[in-house]
Amino acid sequence: MYQLLLAIGIALAPPVFAEAFPIDVKLGPGADEVSVSSTDLGNIAALKLTSQATVPLRCQATFVNGPERPLPRRVRLQPGEEVVLTHEFTREIIRVRVHIDCAPE
């Protein structure tokens, strides 16, 4: 019984090793009509892009974390649309840099 209660307690305990990391977002010249908010979820970086343009946009967000290969995420945004982009990293995260560039269709 003691082992069962210990296992349940460990499973429900909040992780002590999960730390927040900064996400630096750099907007390219074509991304001035996009608002961005960022958050981290463990070892996952997440961005919410909101289009404020009057025309559809093709956007690319490139996530960079140290030695890992930069990975671009491409999305098409309709006017007023919100899209969430995520990237999971395999190494320990110290800082994430994201470059966002958009162009009208």
Kinemage of the C-alpha trace (Angstrom):
@kinemage 1
@onewidth
@group {chain A} dominant
@subgroup {mainchain}
@vectorlist {calphas} color= white
{ca met a 1} P 0.000 0.000 0.000
{ca tyr a 2} L 2.853 2.367 0.864
{ca gln a 3} L 4.477 1.793 -2.544
{ca leu a 4} L 1.202 2.535 -4.321
{ca leu a 5} L 0.777 5.827 -2.461
{ca leu a 6} L 4.409 6.758 -3.142
{ca ala a 7} L 3.985 6.044 -6.860
{ca ile a 8} L 0.832 8.183 -7.007
{ca gly a 9} L 2.575 11.016 -5.156
{ca ile a 10} L 5.537 10.961 -7.538
{ca ala a 11} L 3.238 10.908 -10.571
{ca leu a 12} L 1.230 13.899 -9.344
{ca ala a 13} L 4.186 15.970 -8.142
{ca pro a 14} L 5.100 18.941 -10.344
{ca pro a 15} L 8.371 18.496 -12.218
{ca val a 16} L 11.199 20.377 -10.520
{ca phe a 17} L 13.513 20.232 -13.525
{ca ala a 18} L 11.215 22.118 -15.927
{ca glu a 19} L 12.474 25.676 -16.227
{ca ala a 20} L 11.282 28.502 -18.406
{ca phe a 21} L 13.530 29.624 -21.224
{ca pro a 22} L 13.543 32.896 -23.160
{ca ile a 23} L 12.154 33.003 -26.684
{ca asp a 24} L 13.579 35.816 -28.790
{ca val a 25} L 11.357 36.687 -31.760
{ca lys a 26} L 12.730 38.675 -34.679
{ca leu a 27} L 10.230 39.911 -37.253
{ca gly a 28} L 11.373 40.245 -40.854
{ca pro a 29} L 10.395 43.218 -43.020
{ca gly a 30} L 7.285 41.467 -44.366
{ca ala a 31} L 5.985 40.450 -40.939
{ca asp a 32} L 4.904 43.888 -39.728
{ca glu a 33} L 1.217 42.932 -40.157
{ca val a 34} L 1.533 39.887 -37.867
{ca ser a 35} L 1.333 39.968 -34.076
{ca val a 36} L 3.224 37.270 -32.188
{ca ser a 37} L 2.952 35.858 -28.681
{ca ser a 38} L 5.240 33.125 -27.382
{ca thr a 39} L 5.309 30.570 -24.596
{ca asp a 40} L 7.269 27.497 -23.573
{ca leu a 41} L 5.819 24.121 -22.644
{ca gly a 42} L 8.604 21.997 -21.169
{ca asn a 43} L 11.023 21.525 -24.066
{ca ile a 44} L 8.537 22.843 -26.645
{ca ala a 45} L 8.533 26.412 -27.945
{ca ala a 46} L 5.135 27.680 -29.103
{ca leu a 47} L 4.200 30.815 -31.050
{ca lys a 48} L 0.761 32.203 -31.780
{ca leu a 49} L 0.670 34.241 -34.988
{ca thr a 50} L -2.283 36.553 -35.608
{ca ser a 51} L -2.719 38.154 -39.018
{ca gln a 52} L -3.751 41.789 -39.062
{ca ala a 53} L -3.377 42.083 -42.833
{ca thr a 54} L -6.183 42.522 -45.343
{ca val a 55} L -4.717 39.939 -47.749
{ca pro a 56} L -3.595 36.318 -47.175
{ca leu a 57} L 0.025 35.955 -46.027
{ca arg a 58} L 2.568 33.164 -46.462
{ca cys a 59} L 4.730 33.098 -43.342
{ca gln a 60} L 7.796 31.134 -42.311
{ca ala a 61} L 9.022 30.852 -38.722
{ca thr a 62} L 12.520 29.418 -38.219
{ca phe a 63} L 13.269 28.028 -34.740
{ca val a 64} L 16.956 28.032 -33.685
{ca asn a 65} L 18.331 26.463 -30.494
{ca gly a 66} L 22.124 26.311 -30.413
{ca pro a 67} L 23.614 23.337 -32.227
{ca glu a 68} L 20.347 21.848 -33.476
{ca arg a 69} L 19.485 22.230 -37.142
{ca pro a 70} L 17.234 25.273 -37.718
{ca leu a 71} L 13.769 24.074 -38.614
{ca pro a 72} L 11.402 26.291 -40.620
{ca arg a 73} L 7.643 26.051 -40.143
{ca arg a 74} L 5.547 27.394 -43.007
{ca val a 75} L 1.946 28.534 -42.726
{ca arg a 76} L -0.647 30.413 -44.755
{ca leu a 77} L -2.559 33.062 -42.782
{ca gln a 78} L -5.925 34.411 -43.842
{ca pro a 79} L -6.880 37.939 -42.688
{ca gly a 80} L -7.711 37.872 -38.966
{ca glu a 81} L -6.685 34.212 -38.570
{ca glu a 82} L -4.708 32.872 -35.582
{ca val a 83} L -2.292 29.950 -35.957
{ca val a 84} L -0.142 28.192 -33.360
{ca leu a 85} L 3.310 26.953 -34.415
{ca thr a 86} L 5.340 24.629 -32.185
{ca his a 87} L 8.740 23.001 -32.223
{ca glu a 88} L 10.001 20.324 -29.844
{ca phe a 89} L 13.715 20.332 -29.075
{ca thr a 90} L 15.777 17.249 -28.251
{ca arg a 91} L 18.529 19.027 -26.306
{ca glu a 92} L 18.451 21.175 -23.198
{ca ile a 93} L 17.118 24.614 -24.026
{ca ile a 94} L 18.905 27.739 -22.874
{ca arg a 95} L 17.474 30.247 -25.365
{ca val a 96} L 15.356 29.934 -28.499
{ca arg a 97} L 15.590 32.384 -31.358
{ca val a 98} L 12.765 32.571 -33.878
{ca his a 99} L 12.915 34.524 -37.136
{ca ile a 100} L 9.554 35.241 -38.760
{ca asp a 101} L 9.213 36.399 -42.345
{ca cys a 102} L 5.953 36.887 -44.227
{ca ala a 103} L 4.947 37.858 -47.743
{ca pro a 104} L 1.546 38.619 -49.246
{ca glu a 105} L 0.123 36.076 -51.671
